[in-house]
Amino acid sequence: MRRVVQFSTGNVGQHSLRALIGRPDFELVGVHAANPDKVGRDAAELCGLAGPTGVLATDDIDSLIALEPDCVVYTALGETRPMEAIDQMARFLAAGINVVGTSMVWLVTPRQIDDWLREPLENACAAGDSSLYVNGIDPGYSGDTAVLAALSLATRAQSVTVQEVFDYGNYDDYEYTGKAMGFGTTADDEPAMAFQPGVITTMFGGLVRNIAHHLGAELDDVTQRFEPWYTDRRIECKMMTVEPGGLAGVRFAAEGVRDGTALVTVEHTTRLTPAAAPDWEYPPDGHSGVHKVIVEGEPRVEMNTLLSHPVLDVTEAGCVSTAARVVNVIDWVCRAPAGIIAVEDIPPAEMVRGLVW
């Protein structure tokens, strides 16, 4: 049985915490919470379970290290505080504790990351003889596992497109996602953080380059594009209320270009409620979100991933799947050689061990 610690209990962390508590092959020994209101509360309470676990949340990293867990599930938001997140993960790794996580999306393609990010984490892995694996659903599954599956069905590929087409109206994350994408801002405002020059290629360019690498294809450049959509009427949803003239839809992409043509495209179409951006692509009927891979080639391949849940909205179901991508490989990561792990290093069957319980 693997001893595990959950680090953060936010949109993704609450779901990985529920999984860790439920799985018979894991023993939850610790929970980290940065929010003072969560410190001291039982792990079950923090993820909506009834029966107490006896494991209380703490903000003391040293006390979690002292528990000597086999693995830490790191789901704390790191993209807005990268140096702090690197330091936190490195402390566990240097202490000989493996880390799996959904934070720091650049690490989804570890062979494409810059030295400032890779070196401190590699050094920590070497010091502690430990392993680090970061993945999710997007970035993550849609741009690696689904792409490789789709490409395996073609004898020749002319182009590859990875798409997320989602209604974020019911995603309760205005403080990060809403602000980062600039929902509610007007055409007269400065572009939001996510759409400043170079940000899209920084966040998603690694996925583009990684797909091209697997194809054995040289790219001339990785570029970005961004298209806003402003509403002419009031839009109300769980994330926020957008007044007329406010941003309620965005379409953006990172594109790997060769000979003037996009060879690899990673594109997002994000709207707040179906009323936004009516001329843009929608998910298939009856769904509010889809992750899609399209291979133009011999033959043309289109692979759609549709998530659903009897209680949760599709965006929250996506958070469950994001958590699953790391929780399900804890045992393999604990057995892996020291270092930073890429998804292609992991045998696919190891991602589904122990799921029936």
C-alpha positions in Angstrom: 0.0 0.0 0.0 1.4 3.4 -1.0 1.5 6.2 1.6 0.4 9.4 -0.1 0.0 13.1 0.6 -2.5 15.4 -1.2 -1.1 18.9 -1.8 -4.0 21.4 -2.2 -7.7 20.8 -2.4 -8.9 23.2 -5.1 -10.7 22.4 -8.4 -8.6 19.4 -9.2 -7.2 18.6 -5.7 -10.6 17.9 -4.2 -11.1 15.1 -6.7 -7.7 13.6 -6.4 -8.2 13.7 -2.6 -11.5 11.8 -3.0 -9.8 9.2 -5.1 -6.9 8.7 -2.7 -9.3 8.3 0.2 -11.4 5.7 -1.7 -8.7 3.7 -3.3 -7.8 0.5 -1.2 -4.2 0.6 -2.6 -3.4 4.0 -1.1 -3.2 5.2 2.5 -3.7 9.0 2.9 -1.3 10.2 5.5 -1.3 13.9 5.0 -3.0 16.9 3.3 -1.6 20.4 2.6 -3.8 23.4 2.5 -2.6 27.0 1.9 -5.9 28.6 2.9 -6.0 29.2 6.6 -9.8 28.4 6.6 -8.9 24.8 5.6 -6.0 24.2 7.9 -7.1 21.8 10.7 -10.1 20.4 8.9 -10.5 16.7 8.1 -9.5 15.5 4.6 -13.0 14.1 4.1 -14.7 17.4 4.8 -12.4 19.1 2.3 -13.6 16.9 -0.6 -17.2 16.4 0.3 -17.1 13.0 2.0 -19.1 12.2 5.1 -16.9 9.8 7.1 -13.9 11.5 8.8 -10.4 10.1 7.9 -8.6 11.5 10.9 -6.1 13.2 8.6 -6.2 16.9 9.2 -4.9 19.5 6.7 -1.7 21.5 7.5 0.3 24.2 5.9 3.5 22.9 7.3 5.5 21.2 4.5 8.2 20.0 6.9 5.6 18.0 8.9 4.4 16.4 5.7 8.0 15.4 4.7 8.4 13.9 8.2 5.5 11.5 7.4 7.8 9.9 4.9 5.1 9.3 2.2 5.9 7.4 -0.9 4.3 10.1 -3.1 2.8 13.6 -3.0 0.0 14.5 -5.4 0.7 18.2 -6.2 -2.3 20.0 -7.7 -1.7 23.5 -6.3 -1.8 26.3 -8.9 1.8 26.9 -9.9 1.6 28.8 -13.2 1.2 32.2 -11.4 4.0 31.4 -8.9 6.4 29.1 -10.7 9.4 29.6 -8.5 7.5 28.9 -5.3 5.9 25.8 -6.9 9.3 24.5 -8.1 10.7 25.0 -4.6 7.9 23.1 -3.0 8.1 20.2 -5.4 11.9 20.1 -5.1 11.7 19.9 -1.3 9.7 16.7 -1.5 11.8 15.2 -4.3 15.1 16.0 -2.5 13.7 14.2 0.6 13.2 11.0 -1.4 9.5 11.5 -1.9 8.1 11.0 -5.4 5.7 13.7 -6.8 2.9 13.4 -9.4 1.1 16.6 -10.3 -1.2 18.6 -12.5 0.5 21.9 -11.9 3.2 23.7 -14.0 1.8 22.7 -17.4 5.2 23.1 -19.0 6.2 19.9 -17.3 3.7 17.9 -19.3 6.4 17.9 -22.1 9.5 17.7 -19.9 11.9 17.2 -22.9 10.8 20.6 -24.2 11.2 22.7 -21.1 13.8 25.4 -20.4 16.8 24.9 -18.1 15.4 27.3 -15.3 12.6 24.8 -14.8 14.2 21.5 -15.5 17.5 21.8 -13.7 16.3 22.4 -10.1 13.8 19.6 -10.4 16.3 17.2 -12.0 18.8 18.0 -9.3 16.2 17.4 -6.6 15.3 14.0 -8.2 19.0 13.0 -8.2 19.5 14.1 -4.6 16.5 12.1 -3.4 16.5 9.2 -5.9 12.9 10.2 -6.6 10.7 10.7 -9.7 8.4 13.5 -10.9 5.5 13.2 -13.3 3.1 16.0 -14.4 0.1 15.5 -16.7 -3.5 16.4 -17.0 -6.3 16.3 -19.6 -5.4 19.5 -21.5 -2.5 20.1 -21.5 -1.9 16.4 -21.1 -4.1 13.6 -22.5 -5.6 15.4 -25.4 -2.2 16.6 -26.7 -0.2 13.4 -26.0 -2.1 10.1 -25.4 -5.0 10.9 -27.7 -2.7 12.3 -30.4 -0.5 9.2 -30.4 -3.6 6.9 -30.5 -5.0 8.9 -33.5 -1.7 9.0 -35.4 -1.3 5.2 -34.9 -4.4 4.8 -37.2 -2.9 6.7 -40.1 -0.2 5.5 -42.6 0.6 9.2 -43.5 -0.2 12.4 -41.7 -0.4 15.8 -43.4 -1.4 17.7 -40.3 -2.5 17.2 -36.7 -5.0 19.4 -34.9 -5.8 19.1 -31.2 -8.9 21.0 -30.1 -10.6 21.8 -26.8 -14.1 23.2 -27.5 -15.7 24.0 -24.1 -18.4 26.0 -22.4 -16.8 27.4 -19.3 -19.9 29.1 -18.0 -20.4 26.6 -15.1 -16.6 26.5 -14.3 -16.4 28.2 -10.9 -12.9 29.7 -11.4 -13.2 33.3 -12.2 -10.2 34.3 -9.9 -7.7 32.4 -12.1 -9.3 31.2 -15.4 -11.7 34.0 -15.8 -9.2 36.8 -15.1 -6.4 35.1 -17.0 -8.6 34.9 -20.1 -10.0 38.4 -19.6 -13.7 37.4 -19.5 -15.7 40.5 -18.9 -13.1 42.9 -20.3 -13.8 45.2 -23.2 -12.1 45.8 -26.5 -10.6 49.0 -25.1 -8.8 47.1 -22.2 -5.3 45.7 -22.4 -5.2 42.0 -23.5 -5.5 39.6 -20.6 -2.5 37.8 -19.2 -3.1 34.6 -21.3 -3.1 36.6 -24.5 -0.1 38.8 -24.0 2.6 38.4 -26.7 4.3 35.0 -26.5 2.1 33.6 -23.7 0.1 31.1 -25.8 3.3 29.7 -27.3 4.9 29.5 -23.9 2.0 27.5 -22.5 1.2 25.3 -25.5 4.3 25.5 -27.7 5.8 22.5 -25.8 2.9 20.4 -26.9 3.3 21.5 -30.5 7.0 20.8 -30.5 6.5 17.4 -28.8 4.0 16.2 -31.4 6.3 17.3 -34.2 9.2 15.5 -32.5 7.2 12.3 -32.3 6.4 12.7 -36.0 10.0 13.2 -36.8 9.0 16.5 -38.4 11.1 19.7 -38.4 9.2 23.0 -37.8 10.2 26.4 -39.1 8.4 28.2 -36.3 5.8 28.0 -33.5 3.3 30.9 -33.8 0.2 32.0 -31.9 -3.2 33.4 -32.8 -6.0 34.8 -30.7 -9.6 35.9 -31.6 -11.9 37.5 -29.0 -15.7 37.6 -29.1 -17.6 40.4 -27.3 -21.3 40.0 -26.4 -23.9 42.5 -27.3 -26.2 41.4 -24.4 -25.8 40.5 -20.8 -24.6 36.9 -20.1 -25.1 35.4 -16.7 -23.4 32.1 -15.6 -21.8 30.5 -12.7 -18.3 31.8 -13.5 -19.5 35.4 -13.7 -21.8 38.0 -15.3 -20.6 39.7 -18.5 -22.2 43.0 -19.4 -22.8 44.0 -23.0 -19.5 44.8 -24.7 -17.6 42.4 -22.5 -15.5 39.4 -23.6 -17.5 36.2 -23.4 -15.6 33.9 -25.9 -12.0 33.3 -26.9 -10.5 31.2 -29.7 -6.7 30.8 -29.6 -4.0 28.4 -30.8 -0.4 27.6 -31.0 0.7 26.4 -34.4 3.8 24.6 -35.6 4.5 25.9 -39.0 6.5 24.3 -41.9 6.7 25.8 -45.3 4.1 28.4 -44.5 1.5 25.8 -43.5 0.3 24.8 -40.0 1.5 21.2 -39.5 0.6 20.9 -35.8 -2.1 23.0 -34.2 -3.2 23.1 -30.6 -6.4 25.2 -30.4 -8.9 26.2 -27.8 -12.4 27.5 -28.3 -13.8 28.7 -25.0 -17.2 30.4 -24.4 -19.4 31.4 -21.5 -22.7 29.7 -22.2 -23.9 28.6 -25.6 -25.1 32.1 -26.4 -21.5 33.2 -26.8 -19.7 33.1 -30.2 -22.6 31.4 -32.1 -20.5 31.3 -35.3 -17.7 29.2 -33.8 -17.6 25.5 -33.5 -19.7 23.8 -30.8 -19.3 20.4 -29.2 -21.4 17.5 -30.5 -25.2 17.8 -29.8 -26.0 17.2 -26.1 -22.5 18.0 -24.9 -21.0 21.2 -23.5 -17.4 20.2 -24.1 -15.2 18.0 -26.3 -11.5 17.2 -26.6 -10.8 16.4 -30.2 -7.9 15.2 -32.3 -8.0 15.5 -36.1 -5.4 13.9 -38.3 -5.6 14.9 -41.9 -4.0 12.0 -43.8 -4.4 8.5 -45.0 -7.0 7.9 -43.7 -8.5 11.0 -42.0 -8.9 10.3 -38.3 -11.1 12.2 -35.9 -11.1 11.2 -32.3 -13.5 12.8 -29.8 -13.3 12.5 -26.0 -16.6 13.3 -24.3 -16.8 13.4 -20.5 -19.9 13.2 -18.5 -21.0 12.6 -14.9 -24.4 12.0 -13.3 -24.0 14.9 -10.9 -21.0 17.1 -12.0 -20.9 19.6 -14.9 -18.6 18.6 -17.8 -15.9 21.1 -16.7 -15.8 19.6 -13.3 -15.8 16.1 -14.8 -12.7 17.3 -16.7 -11.2 18.1 -13.3 -11.8 14.6 -12.2 -10.1 13.3 -15.3 -7.2 15.7 -14.8 -6.8 14.2 -11.3 -7.1 10.7 -12.7 -4.2 11.2 -15.0 -1.8 11.4 -12.1 -3.5 9.4 -9.4 -3.6 6.3 -11.6 0.1 6.2 -12.1 1.3 6.7 -8.6 2.4 3.1 -8.1 4.4 3.1 -11.4 6.0 6.4 -10.6 7.1 5.1 -7.2 8.8 2.2 -9.0 10.3 4.3 -11.8 14.0 5.3 -12.1 14.8 8.7 -10.6 14.2 11.7 -12.8 11.4 13.7 -14.6 9.0 11.4 -16.4 7.2 12.0 -19.7 3.9 10.3 -20.6 5.6 8.3 -23.3 7.9 6.7 -20.7 4.9 5.0 -19.0 3.5 1.7 -20.3 -0.2 2.4 -21.1 -1.4 -0.6 -19.0 0.2 0.9 -15.9 -2.3 3.8 -16.2 -5.3 1.6 -15.4 -4.0 -0.6 -12.6 -6.3 -0.9 -9.6 -9.2 1.0 -11.0 -11.8 -1.6 -10.2 -12.6 -1.5 -6.5 
